[in-house]
Amino acid sequence: AVVSTQSTGDLLSTYLSSNHHHKKRLRMFNFYGITEQSCWSFIHEFCKDDLRTDGLVPLGDPVWGTKFKIHDCQLYLGGSRHCIVDGGNHEWYPTGDQVVIEGKKLFIKGRCNRDQVKINGKMFCRLFVARVIREKFHLHSHIVFHGKRVFLFLITDADLTERQVRVDLAKVLPNHYKFDKVIITPTLHLTNNHKVDESELTTRTIGLEFNESNLDNCIFEFLQVRGITAAKDANQIFLNLGIDSLDLLQMSSFLMEMMPSLSHLVNEDKLLHTLHHCPISRLWDTLTTAQHLPNLRLSPHLDGFSIISRVNMSLCVDSSPTIFTSALSLRCFCVASHSGELFCGVLPTARQLWRLQLPDRVESSPCYCKDHIVVGCYDGKIYVVSAEDGVVRHTIHTGDQVKCSPQPHTSQRADLQPEGLTGTVYCGSHDGCVYKITFIKKSETGSWSYGHDKLKIDCKPIIASVLVLNGTIVICTLSGRVTTLTDELTAVWSSELGAPIFSSPTSSSNFENILVAVVTGYIYLFNSTTGEQVQSTNLNGLVYSDLLLHDNMLLVGCHDKHLHCLSGTLCGTPRWSVQLTSEVSSSPRPIDDKTIVVVSTDGVMRMVVSGSVTSSFVLPGQVFSTPAVSNEDDEVYVLVGCRDNYCYVMKLRREGDS
């Protein structure tokens, strides 16, 4: 049996560290060194205390003869153990790795600069190219380095030729900026971590296509170097051939590396599960069948829901839809996605009113206020968009990404009434500031004027939506700080809870109390005026779901795979809990006085009445989007985003419907 394993050359696998070490008691060692020195410089034996949510592993102790120093966050190596391969003799050699120090431990944070390489003696910077293309041609691009080869991907729907692009770029770039290939494409594929999948881009030019022949060749090449032979039609699983689970983990990574387009069908976890349990003869059929989604017909009723329409958003939809009535009295909805698309359509058909392309990924849920849509973007801006035509009217530049969902607050101040309608929206940012965005429509001209203020709340990001009470603003941060402000951004009170807050807070109907959940599962009840902590309770799981206070019941989804119902005052025992099939990251929503809709991350949507599931429906992808409910004129529609790249509009089937 395997009793120890060593990791080097890349980041220590989360699968190995959390699963094999914790369950199988493997001794695990993390080695660190750089190619230029041709030897290992640090060694660390992994222990359970090293499990971290950010995936960082300590470098450990320097081996004999190794010296190190840190300058401008970069690690430098020296000492007697070095064999410089570039022909130089350096007292201190820059590793190119950024490090952080926590306590007495060193951690690699990442590369100092992954965006430039030296080609034929000259530096080639892809950030410079991207900026030039954006400024000169108003297009987005991405460059992939493969050895000394450079591939340019130009993202556009325009009818351009590679020759035309090369001629235009030669006019604005230095002479040594030459591309081996220019690929014109409307979209880029993202990894499971929502970054540009460079291996997939490389595959478009030099990689292996995922087909049955290449799959067979890769598998049998992998087995051959281990001295194992197997027939393609073998009706046995890989573990019966004399290889173990660690070999299968390596095989999974090998297949993903050789055929990156395989990730379009399955992620590495599902591939690893398939390799463990699927007979070799059925591997191709199993993997290719995995891409077939359930038949999404647009008419049949399935367990209380019927799909009316869906909108292709190009990439994952983690944003929650917002429903509103337009100035033309149309019942509308707006939703965004990781592709940066912002879509506005009419319920229930999803007929498009407009579609706006933002520069970067959007997880923030759009907010409707006074004929405007407000949404945050990963490019660090908050966009104020006309709800009528999708035109950007105003932008606010924050200091970092904006994942927080804006929240509206209509001003009731008498001194503003003569000027016309006033809309106010509050939104947090990763820069730790809360932003107050105001737009006023002047009655005499009908034009809008825009402005904003901001207040620094914390050095940590604000992800949870701001809670807007009657004249009070509640902000929660990833440091665990809860702060209340007046609507003029004057601080009232603050409390430190000691754990990150992802969940948006809620309040009692009379605004007397505020309820806040930290990620570790503790829920706190505060007096909204004084900040006094009145009550607290704890769930047995992580909490990312926003809190819902409904009919004096506190409903919260949890990573313990339950929907919990507590007293609105946190007193007494829980009223009920519903066992689900997966964790809950989105938030429950009321359909009526008795019925709650909740979606777990595995895509199962359920209607719950008094702690009992009355109906369910399985969406064809993971769900992190909170459902939105439209309940008017006895017609109930539930809208939700899905990681299959669609936003779904479903009608709730009532008893007696045909």
C-alpha positions as CSV (number, residue, x, y, z in Angstrom):
1,A,0.0,0.0,0.0
2,V,1.1,3.6,-0.6
3,V,2.3,5.1,2.7
4,S,3.8,8.4,1.5
5,T,3.8,10.6,-1.5
6,Q,5.8,13.6,-2.7
7,S,4.5,16.6,-4.6
8,T,6.8,18.8,-6.7
9,G,6.8,20.8,-9.9
10,D,3.3,22.1,-9.4
11,L,0.8,23.0,-6.7
12,L,0.0,20.2,-4.3
13,S,-3.3,18.7,-5.4
14,T,-6.3,19.6,-3.2
15,Y,-7.7,16.1,-4.0
16,L,-4.5,14.5,-2.6
17,S,-4.2,16.7,0.4
18,S,-7.8,16.7,1.6
19,N,-8.9,13.2,0.6
20,H,-5.8,10.9,0.7
21,H,-4.1,12.5,3.7
22,H,-7.3,12.9,5.8
23,K,-8.9,9.5,5.0
24,K,-5.9,7.2,4.3
25,R,-3.3,8.7,6.6
26,L,-0.7,9.1,3.9
27,R,2.5,10.9,4.8
28,M,2.8,13.7,2.3
29,F,5.7,15.9,1.4
30,N,5.7,19.2,-0.6
31,F,9.1,20.0,-2.3
32,Y,9.9,23.4,-3.8
33,G,12.7,24.4,-6.1
34,I,13.3,26.2,-9.4
35,T,14.5,24.9,-12.8
36,E,17.4,27.4,-12.9
37,Q,19.0,25.9,-9.8
38,S,18.3,22.3,-10.7
39,C,17.7,21.2,-7.1
40,W,15.1,21.3,-4.4
41,S,15.4,24.2,-1.9
42,F,12.5,23.6,0.6
43,I,10.7,20.6,2.0
44,H,7.5,20.4,4.1
45,E,5.6,17.4,5.5
46,F,1.9,18.1,5.1
47,C,-0.4,17.8,8.2
48,K,-4.1,18.3,8.7
49,D,-3.6,21.8,10.1
50,D,-2.3,22.8,6.7
51,L,-5.8,22.5,5.1
52,R,-6.7,25.9,3.8
53,T,-9.6,27.2,1.7
54,D,-7.2,29.1,-0.5
55,G,-5.3,26.0,-1.4
56,L,-1.9,27.3,-0.3
57,V,0.6,24.9,1.2
58,P,3.6,25.9,3.3
59,L,7.1,25.8,1.6
60,G,8.5,24.3,4.8
61,D,12.2,24.5,5.8
62,P,15.2,25.2,3.6
63,V,17.3,22.1,2.9
64,W,21.0,22.1,3.9
65,G,23.1,24.7,2.0
66,T,20.1,26.8,0.9
67,K,19.7,30.5,1.7
68,F,16.8,32.7,0.9
69,K,15.6,36.3,1.1
70,I,12.4,38.2,0.2
71,H,12.5,41.4,-1.7
72,D,9.4,43.2,-3.0
73,C,7.4,40.1,-2.2
74,Q,9.6,38.0,-4.5
75,L,11.5,34.9,-3.2
76,Y,15.3,34.9,-4.0
77,L,17.5,31.8,-3.5
78,G,21.2,31.5,-2.8
79,G,23.7,29.4,-0.9
80,S,25.9,26.5,-1.8
81,R,23.2,24.4,-3.4
82,H,22.9,25.8,-6.8
83,C,23.6,24.9,-10.4
84,I,22.6,27.9,-12.5
85,V,21.6,26.7,-16.0
86,D,21.7,30.1,-17.8
87,G,25.5,30.4,-17.7
88,G,25.6,33.0,-15.0
89,N,26.8,32.8,-11.4
90,H,24.2,34.6,-9.2
91,E,24.7,35.2,-5.5
92,W,20.9,35.6,-5.3
93,Y,18.6,34.1,-8.0
94,P,15.1,35.6,-8.4
95,T,12.5,32.7,-8.5
96,G,9.8,34.8,-10.1
97,D,7.4,33.6,-7.3
98,Q,5.5,35.8,-5.0
99,V,5.5,34.8,-1.4
100,V,3.6,35.7,1.7
101,I,4.6,35.1,5.4
102,E,2.0,34.0,7.9
103,G,3.4,33.5,11.4
104,K,6.7,31.7,10.7
105,K,5.5,30.0,7.5
106,L,6.2,30.9,3.9
107,F,3.5,30.4,1.2
108,I,3.8,30.8,-2.6
109,K,1.1,33.3,-3.7
110,G,1.7,33.0,-7.4
111,R,3.9,34.2,-10.2
112,C,5.2,37.7,-10.3
113,N,4.5,38.1,-14.0
114,R,2.9,35.5,-16.2
115,D,2.1,38.0,-18.9
116,Q,5.5,38.4,-20.6
117,V,8.1,36.2,-22.2
118,K,11.4,36.8,-23.9
119,I,11.3,35.8,-27.6
120,N,14.4,36.2,-29.8
121,G,16.0,38.4,-27.2
122,K,13.1,40.8,-26.9
123,M,10.3,41.0,-24.3
124,F,6.8,40.2,-25.5
125,C,4.0,41.5,-23.2
126,R,0.5,40.3,-23.8
127,L,-1.0,43.0,-21.5
128,F,0.5,45.6,-23.7
129,V,-1.0,43.9,-26.8
130,A,-4.4,43.6,-25.2
131,R,-4.4,47.3,-24.2
132,V,-3.4,48.4,-27.7
133,I,-6.1,46.3,-29.4
134,R,-8.7,47.6,-26.9
135,E,-7.7,51.2,-27.4
136,K,-7.2,51.2,-31.1
137,F,-9.8,48.7,-32.3
138,H,-12.3,48.5,-29.3
139,L,-11.9,44.7,-29.2
140,H,-11.0,42.2,-26.6
141,S,-8.2,39.7,-27.1
142,H,-6.1,37.0,-25.5
143,I,-2.6,35.7,-26.1
144,V,-1.4,32.2,-25.5
145,F,2.4,31.5,-25.2
146,H,3.4,27.9,-26.1
147,G,7.1,27.7,-25.8
148,K,8.4,30.4,-28.2
149,R,5.2,30.4,-30.2
150,V,2.6,33.1,-29.8
151,F,-1.1,32.7,-30.6
152,L,-3.4,35.7,-30.7
153,F,-7.2,35.2,-30.2
154,L,-9.3,38.1,-31.3
155,I,-12.8,38.1,-29.8
156,T,-15.3,39.5,-32.2
157,D,-18.3,38.6,-34.3
158,A,-17.1,40.9,-37.1
159,D,-16.3,39.4,-40.5
160,L,-12.5,39.8,-40.4
161,T,-9.7,37.9,-42.1
162,E,-6.4,37.0,-40.5
163,R,-4.5,38.9,-43.2
164,Q,-6.5,42.1,-42.6
165,V,-5.9,41.8,-38.8
166,R,-2.1,41.3,-39.3
167,V,-1.9,44.4,-41.5
168,D,-3.8,46.5,-39.0
169,L,-1.7,45.3,-36.0
170,A,1.6,45.9,-37.8
171,K,0.7,49.6,-37.9
172,V,0.3,50.0,-34.1
173,L,2.6,47.4,-32.6
174,P,6.5,47.2,-32.4
175,N,8.2,45.2,-35.2
176,H,9.1,42.3,-32.9
177,Y,5.5,41.6,-32.0
178,K,4.9,38.8,-34.4
179,F,2.2,36.1,-34.1
180,D,2.5,32.5,-35.2
181,K,-1.3,32.4,-35.6
182,V,-4.2,34.8,-35.4
183,I,-7.5,33.2,-34.5
184,I,-10.8,35.2,-34.8
185,T,-13.5,33.8,-32.5
186,P,-16.7,35.1,-31.0
187,T,-16.1,33.6,-27.5
188,L,-13.4,32.0,-25.3
189,H,-13.9,28.9,-23.3
190,L,-13.4,29.2,-19.5
191,T,-12.1,26.7,-16.9
192,N,-14.1,25.5,-13.9
193,N,-12.4,28.4,-12.1
194,H,-13.8,30.8,-14.7
195,K,-10.5,31.8,-16.1
196,V,-9.6,31.7,-19.8
197,D,-8.8,28.0,-20.6
198,E,-5.4,28.4,-22.3
199,S,-5.0,24.7,-22.8
200,E,-8.2,24.7,-24.7
201,L,-7.0,27.6,-26.8
202,T,-3.7,25.8,-27.5
203,T,-5.7,22.7,-28.5
204,R,-7.4,24.8,-31.3
205,T,-4.0,25.1,-32.9
206,I,-1.7,22.3,-31.8
207,G,-3.7,20.1,-29.4
208,L,-5.3,16.7,-29.8
209,E,-8.9,16.6,-30.8
210,F,-11.1,14.6,-28.4
211,N,-12.3,11.6,-30.4
212,E,-12.4,7.8,-29.8
213,S,-9.1,7.1,-31.5
214,N,-7.1,9.8,-29.6
215,L,-8.7,8.7,-26.3
216,D,-7.6,5.1,-26.9
217,N,-4.1,6.2,-27.9
218,C,-3.7,8.4,-24.8
219,I,-5.0,5.7,-22.4
220,F,-2.8,2.9,-23.8
221,E,0.2,5.2,-23.9
222,F,-0.4,5.9,-20.2
223,L,-0.7,2.1,-19.4
224,Q,2.2,1.1,-21.6
225,V,4.8,3.2,-19.8
226,R,3.6,1.4,-16.6
227,G,4.1,-2.0,-18.2
228,I,0.4,-2.7,-18.4
229,T,-1.4,-4.1,-21.5
230,A,-5.1,-4.1,-21.9
231,A,-7.6,-4.7,-24.8
232,K,-9.9,-2.0,-25.9
233,D,-12.9,-4.4,-25.5
234,A,-11.8,-5.5,-22.0
235,N,-14.9,-5.8,-19.8
236,Q,-13.0,-4.9,-16.6
237,I,-12.2,-1.7,-14.8
238,F,-8.8,-0.1,-14.6
239,L,-8.2,-1.0,-11.0
240,N,-8.3,-4.7,-11.9
241,L,-5.3,-4.2,-14.2
242,G,-2.9,-3.7,-11.2
243,I,-2.9,0.1,-11.0
244,D,-4.2,2.0,-8.0
245,S,-6.2,5.2,-7.3
246,L,-3.1,7.4,-7.5
247,D,-2.4,6.1,-11.0
248,L,-6.0,6.9,-12.0
249,L,-5.6,10.4,-10.6
250,Q,-2.5,10.8,-12.8
251,M,-4.4,9.3,-15.8
252,S,-7.3,11.8,-15.3
253,S,-4.9,14.7,-15.3
254,F,-3.0,13.3,-18.3
255,L,-6.1,12.9,-20.4
256,M,-7.2,16.5,-19.5
257,E,-3.8,17.8,-20.5
258,M,-3.6,15.9,-23.8
259,M,-7.2,16.5,-24.8
260,P,-8.3,19.8,-23.1
261,S,-11.6,19.8,-25.0
262,L,-12.5,16.8,-22.9
263,S,-13.4,19.3,-20.2
264,H,-16.4,20.4,-22.3
265,L,-17.9,17.0,-21.4
266,V,-16.8,16.3,-17.8
267,N,-14.8,18.0,-15.1
268,E,-11.8,16.2,-13.6
269,D,-13.8,14.9,-10.6
270,K,-16.4,13.2,-12.9
271,L,-13.7,11.9,-15.1
272,L,-11.9,10.4,-12.1
273,H,-15.1,8.8,-10.9
274,T,-15.7,7.3,-14.4
275,L,-12.1,5.9,-14.6
276,H,-12.7,4.2,-11.2
277,H,-16.0,2.5,-12.0
278,C,-16.4,2.2,-15.8
279,P,-15.3,-0.9,-17.7
280,I,-12.7,-0.1,-20.4
281,S,-15.0,-1.2,-23.2
282,R,-17.6,1.3,-22.2
283,L,-15.4,4.3,-21.5
284,W,-15.9,6.2,-24.8
285,D,-19.7,5.7,-24.7
286,T,-19.9,6.8,-21.0
287,L,-17.9,10.0,-21.6
288,T,-19.7,11.0,-24.7
289,T,-23.1,10.3,-23.2
290,A,-22.2,12.6,-20.4
291,Q,-22.6,15.6,-22.7
292,H,-26.3,14.8,-23.5
293,L,-28.5,17.0,-21.3
294,P,-32.1,16.1,-20.4
295,N,-34.6,16.7,-23.2
296,L,-35.8,20.3,-22.4
297,R,-39.1,20.4,-24.2
298,L,-40.9,23.6,-23.7
299,S,-44.4,22.3,-22.9
300,P,-44.7,19.3,-20.6
301,H,-45.4,19.6,-16.9
302,L,-42.7,18.0,-14.7
303,D,-43.6,17.6,-11.1
304,G,-45.3,20.9,-10.7
305,F,-43.1,23.0,-13.1
306,S,-43.2,23.5,-16.8
307,I,-40.4,25.2,-18.8
308,I,-41.8,28.2,-20.7
309,S,-38.7,29.6,-22.2
310,R,-34.9,29.9,-21.6
311,V,-32.2,32.4,-22.6
312,N,-28.8,31.5,-23.8
313,M,-26.3,33.6,-21.8
314,S,-23.1,32.1,-23.4
315,L,-21.5,31.2,-20.1
316,C,-22.5,30.2,-16.5
317,V,-25.4,32.2,-15.0
318,D,-24.6,32.6,-11.3
319,S,-26.3,36.0,-11.2
320,S,-29.9,36.0,-9.9
321,P,-32.6,37.4,-12.2
322,T,-34.5,40.5,-11.2
323,I,-38.1,41.0,-12.1
324,F,-39.7,44.5,-12.6
325,T,-42.5,46.4,-14.4
326,S,-41.1,48.7,-17.1
327,A,-42.2,52.2,-17.8
328,L,-44.4,50.8,-20.5
329,S,-46.1,48.5,-18.0
330,L,-44.4,45.4,-19.3
331,R,-43.5,42.6,-16.9
332,C,-39.8,42.2,-17.5
333,F,-36.7,40.5,-16.2
334,C,-33.0,41.1,-16.3
335,V,-30.1,38.7,-15.8
336,A,-26.3,38.6,-16.3
337,S,-23.7,35.9,-16.8
338,H,-20.0,35.1,-16.6
339,S,-19.7,36.1,-20.3
340,G,-20.5,39.7,-19.3
341,E,-23.8,39.7,-21.1
342,L,-26.7,41.6,-19.5
343,F,-30.1,40.5,-20.9
344,C,-33.5,42.1,-20.6
345,G,-36.6,40.4,-21.8
346,V,-40.4,40.2,-21.4
347,L,-42.1,37.6,-19.2
348,P,-42.9,34.8,-19.7
349,T,-41.7,34.4,-23.3
350,A,-38.3,35.9,-22.8
351,R,-38.7,38.0,-25.8
352,Q,-35.6,40.1,-26.0
353,L,-35.9,43.9,-25.3
354,W,-32.1,44.4,-25.4
355,R,-28.8,42.7,-24.7
356,L,-25.7,44.5,-23.5
357,Q,-22.1,43.2,-23.5
358,L,-20.0,44.3,-20.5
359,P,-16.2,44.0,-20.6
360,D,-15.8,41.3,-18.0
361,R,-17.5,38.5,-16.0
362,V,-20.7,39.4,-14.0
363,E,-21.8,37.5,-10.8
364,S,-23.6,40.5,-9.4
365,S,-27.4,40.3,-9.6
366,P,-28.9,43.3,-11.5
367,C,-31.0,45.7,-9.5
368,Y,-33.9,47.7,-10.9
369,C,-34.6,51.3,-9.7
370,K,-36.4,54.2,-11.3
371,D,-36.2,53.1,-14.9
372,H,-32.6,52.0,-14.5
373,I,-30.7,48.7,-14.2
374,V,-27.6,48.8,-11.9
375,V,-25.1,45.9,-11.9
376,G,-21.5,45.3,-10.8
377,C,-18.8,43.8,-13.0
378,Y,-15.4,42.1,-12.5
379,D,-13.8,45.0,-14.4
380,G,-14.2,47.0,-11.2
381,K,-17.1,49.2,-12.4
382,I,-20.7,49.6,-11.4
383,Y,-22.9,50.2,-14.4
384,V,-26.1,52.3,-14.5
385,V,-28.0,51.2,-17.6
386,S,-31.3,52.5,-19.0
387,A,-33.9,49.8,-18.5
388,E,-35.7,51.0,-21.7
389,D,-32.9,50.5,-24.2
390,G,-29.9,49.0,-22.5
391,V,-27.7,52.1,-23.0
392,V,-25.0,52.7,-20.3
393,R,-25.9,56.0,-18.7
394,H,-23.3,56.2,-16.0
395,T,-20.3,54.2,-14.6
396,I,-18.7,54.2,-11.2
397,H,-15.0,53.1,-11.1
398,T,-14.3,51.2,-7.8
399,G,-10.9,50.0,-6.7
400,D,-11.5,46.3,-7.4
401,Q,-14.0,43.6,-8.6
402,V,-17.7,44.0,-7.9
403,K,-19.4,40.8,-7.0
404,C,-21.9,42.4,-4.6
405,S,-25.4,42.8,-5.8
406,P,-26.7,46.4,-5.7
407,Q,-29.8,47.2,-3.6
408,P,-32.3,50.0,-4.3
409,H,-33.6,52.7,-1.9
410,T,-36.0,55.3,-3.1
411,S,-35.5,58.7,-1.5
412,Q,-38.4,60.2,0.4
413,R,-36.6,63.4,1.2
414,A,-39.0,66.3,0.7
415,D,-36.3,68.7,-0.5
416,L,-35.7,66.5,-3.5
417,Q,-39.3,66.1,-4.6
418,P,-39.6,69.4,-6.5
419,E,-36.7,68.2,-8.7
420,G,-38.6,65.1,-9.7
421,L,-38.0,61.3,-9.3
422,T,-34.9,60.3,-7.3
423,G,-33.4,56.8,-7.3
424,T,-30.7,55.7,-4.9
425,V,-28.8,52.4,-5.0
426,Y,-26.2,51.0,-2.6
427,C,-23.5,48.6,-3.6
428,G,-20.3,47.1,-2.1
429,S,-17.0,46.3,-3.8
430,H,-13.9,44.2,-3.3
431,D,-12.1,47.4,-2.4
432,G,-14.0,47.4,0.9
433,C,-16.0,50.5,0.1
434,V,-19.8,51.0,0.0
435,Y,-21.0,53.1,-2.9
436,K,-24.2,55.3,-2.9
437,I,-25.3,55.9,-6.5
438,T,-28.0,58.6,-7.0
439,F,-29.9,59.5,-10.2
440,I,-32.4,62.3,-10.4
441,K,-34.9,63.0,-13.2
442,K,-35.6,66.7,-13.5
443,S,-39.3,67.5,-14.1
444,E,-38.7,70.4,-16.4
445,T,-36.4,68.7,-18.9
446,G,-37.0,65.0,-18.3
447,S,-33.2,64.4,-18.3
448,W,-31.4,62.4,-15.7
449,S,-28.4,63.5,-13.7
450,Y,-26.1,61.0,-11.9
451,G,-23.7,61.1,-8.9
452,H,-22.2,58.9,-6.3
453,D,-20.5,58.9,-2.9
454,K,-18.5,56.2,-1.2
455,L,-17.3,55.2,2.3
456,K,-14.4,52.9,3.2
457,I,-15.8,50.2,5.5
458,D,-13.1,47.6,5.7
459,C,-9.8,46.4,4.1
460,K,-11.6,43.2,3.2
461,P,-14.1,42.8,0.3
462,I,-17.8,43.3,0.5
463,I,-19.7,40.5,-1.3
464,A,-22.9,40.2,0.7
465,S,-25.7,42.5,-0.6
466,V,-26.3,45.7,1.4
467,L,-29.4,45.6,3.5
468,V,-31.4,48.7,3.1
469,L,-33.7,49.4,6.1
470,N,-36.0,52.4,6.8
471,G,-33.2,55.0,6.8
472,T,-30.5,52.5,7.9
473,I,-27.9,50.7,5.7
474,V,-26.3,47.4,6.9
475,I,-23.0,46.3,5.4
476,C,-21.2,43.0,6.0
477,T,-17.6,42.2,5.0
478,L,-15.3,39.2,4.5
479,S,-13.5,40.1,7.7
480,G,-16.7,39.4,9.6
481,R,-17.5,43.1,10.3
482,V,-21.1,44.3,10.5
483,T,-21.6,48.0,10.1
484,T,-24.7,50.1,10.0
485,L,-24.9,53.6,8.4
486,T,-27.4,56.3,7.9
487,D,-28.6,56.8,4.3
488,E,-26.0,59.6,4.2
489,L,-23.2,57.1,4.9
490,T,-22.6,58.2,8.5
491,A,-21.5,55.3,10.7
492,V,-23.9,54.3,13.5
493,W,-22.4,51.1,15.0
494,S,-20.1,48.2,14.1
495,S,-19.5,44.7,15.4
496,E,-16.8,42.1,14.7
497,L,-18.0,38.5,14.3
498,G,-14.6,36.9,13.5
499,A,-15.5,34.9,10.4
500,P,-16.2,35.9,6.7
501,I,-19.8,36.9,5.8
502,F,-21.0,35.9,2.3
503,S,-24.7,35.7,3.2
504,S,-26.8,38.9,2.9
505,P,-28.4,39.9,6.1
506,T,-32.1,40.4,6.7
507,S,-34.3,42.3,9.2
508,S,-37.6,41.8,11.1
509,S,-40.7,43.4,9.6
510,N,-40.7,46.2,12.1
511,F,-36.9,46.9,11.5
512,E,-36.2,46.3,15.2
513,N,-33.8,43.4,14.7
514,I,-31.1,42.5,12.2
515,L,-30.1,38.9,11.4
516,V,-26.6,38.1,10.2
517,A,-25.0,34.7,9.3
518,V,-21.2,34.1,9.1
519,V,-19.8,31.4,6.8
520,T,-19.1,29.0,9.7
521,G,-22.8,28.6,10.3
522,Y,-23.3,31.0,13.3
523,I,-26.4,33.3,13.0
524,Y,-26.6,36.4,15.1
525,L,-29.6,38.6,16.1
526,F,-28.8,42.3,16.7
527,N,-30.8,45.2,17.9
528,S,-30.8,47.4,14.8
529,T,-30.6,50.7,16.8
530,T,-28.0,49.9,19.4
531,G,-26.0,47.1,17.8
532,E,-26.5,44.9,20.9
533,Q,-26.2,41.2,20.2
534,V,-29.5,39.8,21.4
535,Q,-29.4,36.1,20.4
536,S,-27.3,33.6,18.4
537,T,-27.5,30.0,17.1
538,N,-25.3,27.7,15.1
539,L,-26.0,25.4,12.1
540,N,-23.9,22.3,11.4
541,G,-22.5,23.5,8.1
542,L,-21.2,26.5,6.1
543,V,-23.6,29.2,5.1
544,Y,-23.4,31.1,1.8
545,S,-27.1,31.4,1.3
546,D,-28.8,34.8,2.0
547,L,-31.1,34.8,5.0
548,L,-34.9,34.9,4.3
549,L,-37.3,36.0,7.0
550,H,-40.8,34.9,6.0
551,D,-43.9,34.9,8.2
552,N,-41.6,35.1,11.3
553,M,-39.7,32.1,10.1
554,L,-36.0,32.4,9.3
555,L,-35.1,30.2,6.3
556,V,-31.5,29.5,5.4
557,G,-29.8,27.0,3.0
558,C,-26.7,25.3,4.3
559,H,-23.8,23.3,3.1
560,D,-24.9,20.5,5.4
561,K,-27.4,19.7,2.6
562,H,-30.5,21.0,4.4
563,L,-32.9,23.9,4.2
564,H,-33.4,25.0,7.8
565,C,-36.4,26.8,9.3
566,L,-35.7,28.6,12.6
567,S,-37.7,31.0,14.7
568,G,-37.3,34.6,13.5
569,T,-36.0,35.5,17.0
570,L,-33.6,32.5,17.0
571,C,-35.3,31.3,20.2
572,G,-36.2,27.7,20.9
573,T,-35.5,24.6,18.7
574,P,-35.6,24.7,14.9
575,R,-39.1,24.4,13.5
576,W,-38.1,22.0,10.7
577,S,-35.4,21.1,8.2
578,V,-35.5,19.5,4.8
579,Q,-32.9,17.0,3.7
580,L,-31.6,17.9,0.2
581,T,-29.3,16.0,-2.3
582,S,-26.6,18.6,-2.3
583,E,-25.3,21.8,-0.7
584,V,-27.3,25.1,-1.0
585,S,-25.4,28.2,-2.1
586,S,-28.4,30.1,-3.5
587,S,-31.2,31.5,-1.3
588,P,-34.7,30.2,-0.7
589,R,-37.6,32.4,-2.0
590,P,-41.3,32.5,-1.1
591,I,-43.9,31.7,-3.7
592,D,-46.9,32.4,-1.5
593,D,-47.7,32.5,2.3
594,K,-47.0,28.7,2.6
595,T,-44.7,27.7,-0.2
596,I,-40.9,28.1,-0.5
597,V,-38.8,27.4,-3.5
598,V,-35.2,26.3,-3.0
599,V,-32.5,25.1,-5.4
600,S,-29.5,23.0,-4.3
601,T,-26.1,23.2,-6.1
602,D,-26.8,19.9,-8.0
603,G,-29.6,21.7,-9.9
604,V,-32.6,20.2,-8.1
605,M,-35.4,22.7,-7.6
606,R,-37.9,21.9,-4.9
607,M,-41.1,23.4,-3.6
608,V,-41.4,23.1,0.2
609,V,-44.6,23.5,2.3
610,S,-44.3,23.3,6.1
611,G,-41.1,21.2,5.9
612,S,-42.4,18.8,3.2
613,V,-41.2,18.7,-0.4
614,T,-44.3,18.8,-2.6
615,S,-42.6,18.8,-6.0
616,S,-39.2,18.9,-7.6
617,F,-37.5,19.5,-11.0
618,V,-33.9,18.8,-12.1
619,L,-32.1,21.4,-14.1
620,P,-29.3,20.3,-16.4
621,G,-26.4,21.9,-14.5
622,Q,-25.2,23.2,-11.2
623,V,-27.1,26.2,-9.7
624,F,-25.7,29.0,-7.6
625,S,-28.3,31.5,-8.8
626,T,-31.1,32.5,-6.4
627,P,-34.6,32.0,-8.0
628,A,-36.7,35.0,-8.7
629,V,-40.5,34.7,-8.4
630,S,-43.2,36.5,-10.2
631,N,-46.7,36.0,-8.7
632,E,-49.3,38.2,-10.3
633,D,-52.8,37.5,-11.6
634,D,-52.7,33.9,-10.4
635,E,-49.8,33.2,-12.7
636,V,-46.6,32.1,-10.9
637,Y,-43.3,32.1,-12.7
638,V,-39.9,31.0,-11.3
639,L,-36.7,32.3,-13.0
640,V,-33.3,30.9,-12.2
641,G,-29.8,30.9,-13.7
642,C,-27.9,27.7,-14.4
643,R,-24.3,26.7,-15.1
644,D,-25.4,25.1,-18.4
645,N,-25.3,28.8,-19.6
646,Y,-29.0,29.3,-19.6
647,C,-31.5,31.3,-17.6
648,Y,-34.8,29.4,-17.3
649,V,-38.4,30.7,-17.1
650,M,-40.7,28.1,-15.5
651,K,-44.4,28.2,-14.8
652,L,-45.6,26.8,-11.5
653,R,-48.4,24.3,-12.2
654,R,-51.2,24.7,-9.8
655,E,-53.7,22.1,-8.8
656,G,-56.4,21.7,-11.5
657,D,-54.2,23.1,-14.3
658,S,-54.4,21.1,-17.5
